[in-house]
Amino acid sequence: MVKSLLASTLLTLAVATVAVFPASTHAAPRINIVTECVPFQPYPGTTHQMCTQYIYDDNGVLVNTMVYYIDESGMWYLLP
């Protein structure tokens, strides 16, 4: 008796959840990010990396470009 009551309650909750939050018929846009890093020397004896990220939408159109740097310790930083 208790098990059937619990099962029917869970089924009711599942149906109510599907009714309130229906599945989306639209796929989320796919974003492609291409990262390219090249080494450079900010001053003699050290080597950092300059990384450029190219962000494309699902149609292959370039949406944004971002440049950042990585030092020898792996810390990211931006230049003004």
Backbone as CSV, one residue per row, in Angstrom:
resi,resn,N_x,N_y,N_z,CA_x,CA_y,CA_z,C_x,C_y,C_z
1,MET,0.820,-1.196,0.000,0.000,0.000,0.000,0.863,1.258,0.000
2,VAL,1.837,1.285,0.916,2.698,2.462,1.008,3.555,2.596,-0.240
3,LYS,4.035,1.451,-0.768,4.871,1.496,-1.966,4.087,2.002,-3.166
4,SER,2.845,1.564,-3.314,2.050,2.016,-4.452,1.700,3.492,-4.313
5,LEU,1.465,3.950,-3.090,1.202,5.366,-2.858,2.436,6.198,-3.187
6,LEU,3.597,5.721,-2.776,4.848,6.417,-3.071,5.110,6.435,-4.571
7,ALA,4.874,5.310,-5.240,5.094,5.226,-6.684,4.159,6.166,-7.432
8,SER,2.896,6.220,-7.033,1.953,7.108,-7.715,2.290,8.572,-7.451
9,THR,2.782,8.877,-6.255,3.186,10.253,-5.946,4.383,10.661,-6.796
10,LEU,5.359,9.773,-6.919,6.531,10.075,-7.740,6.156,10.236,-9.205
11,LEU,5.247,9.403,-9.693,4.792,9.514,-11.070,4.073,10.837,-11.292
12,THR,3.248,11.247,-10.349,2.550,12.528,-10.445,3.542,13.684,-10.471
13,LEU,4.559,13.619,-9.627,5.585,14.667,-9.619,6.351,14.703,-10.934
14,ALA,6.653,13.550,-11.492,7.376,13.502,-12.763,6.549,14.115,-13.881
15,VAL,5.255,13.784,-13.934,4.376,14.347,-14.958,4.235,15.851,-14.770
16,ALA,4.110,16.305,-13.535,3.990,17.739,-13.266,5.267,18.472,-13.654
17,THR,6.418,17.862,-13.410,7.685,18.493,-13.774,7.806,18.635,-15.280
18,VAL,7.420,17.614,-16.019,7.476,17.686,-17.479,6.503,18.733,-17.995
19,ALA,5.356,18.868,-17.368,4.379,19.865,-17.801,4.877,21.281,-17.531
20,VAL,5.556,21.480,-16.420,6.037,22.819,-16.070,7.297,23.168,-16.843
21,PHE,8.190,22.204,-17.031,9.452,22.435,-17.722,9.520,21.554,-18.972
22,PRO,8.843,21.953,-20.047,8.865,21.116,-21.245,10.256,21.106,-21.879
23,ALA,10.530,20.044,-22.613,11.824,19.944,-23.294,11.912,21.014,-24.376
24,SER,13.075,21.589,-24.522,13.287,22.629,-25.519,13.342,22.004,-26.907
25,THR,12.700,22.658,-27.866,12.741,22.164,-29.236,13.878,22.803,-30.014
26,HIS,14.514,23.819,-29.443,15.617,24.500,-30.112,16.936,24.045,-29.507
27,ALA,17.869,23.729,-30.373,19.194,23.340,-29.889,19.955,24.599,-29.479
28,ALA,20.762,24.468,-28.463,21.586,25.592,-28.028,22.610,25.899,-29.117
29,PRO,22.928,27.185,-29.311,23.917,27.519,-30.336,25.276,26.929,-29.983
30,ARG,25.939,26.442,-30.991,27.259,25.856,-30.789,28.311,26.934,-31.017
31,ILE,29.222,27.072,-30.101,30.278,28.069,-30.209,31.599,27.328,-30.337
32,ASN,32.361,27.682,-31.340,33.666,27.071,-31.551,34.738,28.053,-31.119
33,ILE,35.660,27.604,-30.285,36.751,28.445,-29.812,38.059,27.820,-30.268
34,VAL,38.842,28.607,-31.000,40.148,28.165,-31.468,41.191,28.994,-30.735
35,THR,42.137,28.323,-30.066,43.176,29.010,-29.304,44.520,28.776,-29.969
36,GLU,45.268,29.863,-30.121,46.594,29.799,-30.732,47.570,30.503,-29.806
37,CYS,48.627,29.816,-29.358,49.617,30.402,-28.450,50.989,30.382,-29.101
38,VAL,51.700,31.495,-28.993,53.061,31.594,-29.520,53.970,32.133,-28.421
39,PRO,55.202,31.627,-28.326,56.122,32.116,-27.299,56.695,33.486,-27.670
40,PHE,56.988,34.282,-26.658,57.684,35.553,-26.862,58.493,35.854,-25.607
41,GLN,59.473,36.751,-25.747,60.325,37.122,-24.621,60.025,38.561,-24.223
42,PRO,59.350,38.760,-23.087,59.070,40.128,-22.642,60.349,40.864,-22.246
43,TYR,61.327,40.126,-21.752,62.660,40.657,-21.472,63.633,39.491,-21.512
44,PRO,64.921,39.746,-21.690,65.889,38.656,-21.870,65.868,37.651,-20.716
45,GLY,65.931,36.378,-21.066,65.988,35.320,-20.071,64.643,34.754,-19.654
46,THR,63.555,35.310,-20.121,62.227,34.786,-19.784,61.434,34.542,-21.063
47,THR,60.606,33.547,-21.020,59.742,33.243,-22.155,58.312,33.125,-21.655
48,HIS,57.444,33.947,-22.209,56.015,33.892,-21.917,55.299,33.444,-23.178
49,GLN,53.998,33.243,-23.078,53.199,32.897,-24.248,52.133,33.955,-24.472
50,MET,51.942,34.316,-25.730,50.840,35.195,-26.112,49.791,34.308,-26.769
51,CYS,48.607,34.265,-26.195,47.537,33.399,-26.699,46.408,34.249,-27.268
52,THR,45.916,33.831,-28.408,44.783,34.488,-29.053,43.671,33.464,-29.189
53,GLN,42.481,33.836,-28.741,41.314,32.972,-28.896,40.398,33.586,-29.941
54,TYR,40.032,32.774,-30.922,39.085,33.171,-31.951,37.777,32.455,-31.648
55,ILE,36.704,33.203,-31.506,35.408,32.638,-31.140,34.475,32.749,-32.348
56,TYR,33.998,31.587,-32.806,33.120,31.512,-33.970,31.734,31.036,-33.545
57,ASP,30.700,31.533,-34.236,29.357,31.025,-33.962,29.126,29.746,-34.761
58,ASP,27.919,29.201,-34.690,27.658,27.919,-35.347,27.618,28.016,-36.869
59,ASN,27.624,29.251,-37.422,27.675,29.431,-38.872,29.100,29.632,-39.371
60,GLY,30.078,29.619,-38.466,31.470,29.808,-38.856,31.884,31.260,-38.964
61,VAL,31.059,32.166,-38.458,31.365,33.595,-38.512,32.153,33.978,-37.261
62,LEU,33.254,34.711,-37.455,34.068,35.162,-36.331,33.274,36.167,-35.508
63,VAL,33.069,35.859,-34.235,32.258,36.693,-33.360,33.130,37.597,-32.501
64,ASN,34.227,37.048,-31.973,35.064,37.812,-31.056,36.480,37.256,-31.089
65,THR,37.434,38.107,-30.712,38.832,37.711,-30.579,39.321,38.208,-29.240
66,MET,40.077,37.368,-28.526,40.587,37.748,-27.213,42.066,37.401,-27.152
67,VAL,42.878,38.315,-26.616,44.310,38.081,-26.463,44.645,38.109,-24.979
68,TYR,45.417,37.128,-24.531,45.894,37.089,-23.155,47.293,36.499,-23.150
69,TYR,47.964,36.608,-22.027,49.350,36.173,-21.914,49.489,35.204,-20.746
70,ILE,50.466,34.301,-20.845,50.748,33.341,-19.781,52.226,33.457,-19.438
71,ASP,52.525,33.674,-18.147,53.928,33.801,-17.744,54.544,32.429,-17.486
72,GLU,55.805,32.428,-17.035,56.526,31.168,-16.831,55.921,30.308,-15.722
73,SER,55.168,30.923,-14.811,54.538,30.184,-13.715,53.166,29.637,-14.092
74,GLY,52.695,29.946,-15.293,51.377,29.495,-15.718,50.258,30.462,-15.372
75,MET,50.620,31.637,-14.848,49.605,32.643,-14.492,49.196,33.426,-15.738
76,TRP,47.903,33.631,-15.886,47.384,34.412,-17.003,47.405,35.883,-16.632
77,TYR,47.638,36.736,-17.633,47.554,38.172,-17.397,47.180,38.868,-18.697
78,LEU,46.701,40.090,-18.560,46.319,40.916,-19.700,47.210,42.142,-19.735
79,LEU,47.458,42.644,-20.920,48.188,43.896,-21.057,47.190,44.994,-21.390
80,PRO,47.419,46.182,-20.856,46.478,47.281,-21.153,46.558,47.732,-22.588
